[in-house]
Amino acid sequence: MHAQASSHTTTTTERGSFALARCSCGWTGPARRSRDKARTDAAEHARTNGS
């Protein structure tokens, strides 16, 4: 069994004209054309998962 990270560290990355939110836990958000929406996805993930 894998140990869970004690905190979620989120980042956003760009792939072409899309931005994606990613987390140290392995979660990846949907591709977004809006960088702001990708950042919002990352913040929501961190908030709901105890960062």
C-alpha positions in Angstrom: 0.0 0.0 0.0 1.3 3.5 -0.9 1.6 6.1 1.8 -0.5 9.2 1.3 1.2 12.6 1.2 0.3 14.7 4.2 -0.4 17.7 2.1 -1.5 18.4 -1.4 0.8 20.6 -3.4 -1.0 21.9 -6.5 0.4 23.5 -9.6 -0.9 24.5 -13.0 0.8 23.5 -16.3 0.2 24.4 -19.9 -0.2 22.0 -22.7 -0.7 23.9 -26.0 -3.6 26.3 -25.5 -4.9 24.5 -22.5 -4.0 24.8 -18.8 -4.3 21.8 -16.4 -4.2 21.7 -12.6 -2.1 19.0 -11.0 -1.5 17.8 -7.5 1.3 15.9 -5.7 -1.2 13.2 -4.9 -1.6 12.3 -8.5 -4.9 14.2 -9.2 -5.2 16.0 -12.5 -8.0 18.4 -13.3 -9.7 18.8 -16.6 -8.0 20.7 -19.4 -9.2 24.3 -19.4 -8.7 27.2 -21.9 -8.9 29.6 -19.0 -5.8 29.6 -16.8 -7.8 31.2 -14.0 -10.3 28.3 -14.1 -7.4 25.8 -13.9 -6.1 27.7 -10.8 -9.6 27.6 -9.3 -9.7 23.8 -9.9 -6.4 23.4 -8.1 -7.5 25.6 -5.2 -10.8 23.7 -4.8 -8.9 20.3 -4.9 -6.5 21.5 -2.2 -9.3 22.9 -0.1 -11.5 19.8 -0.2 -8.6 17.4 0.4 -7.1 19.0 3.5 -4.1 20.9 2.2 
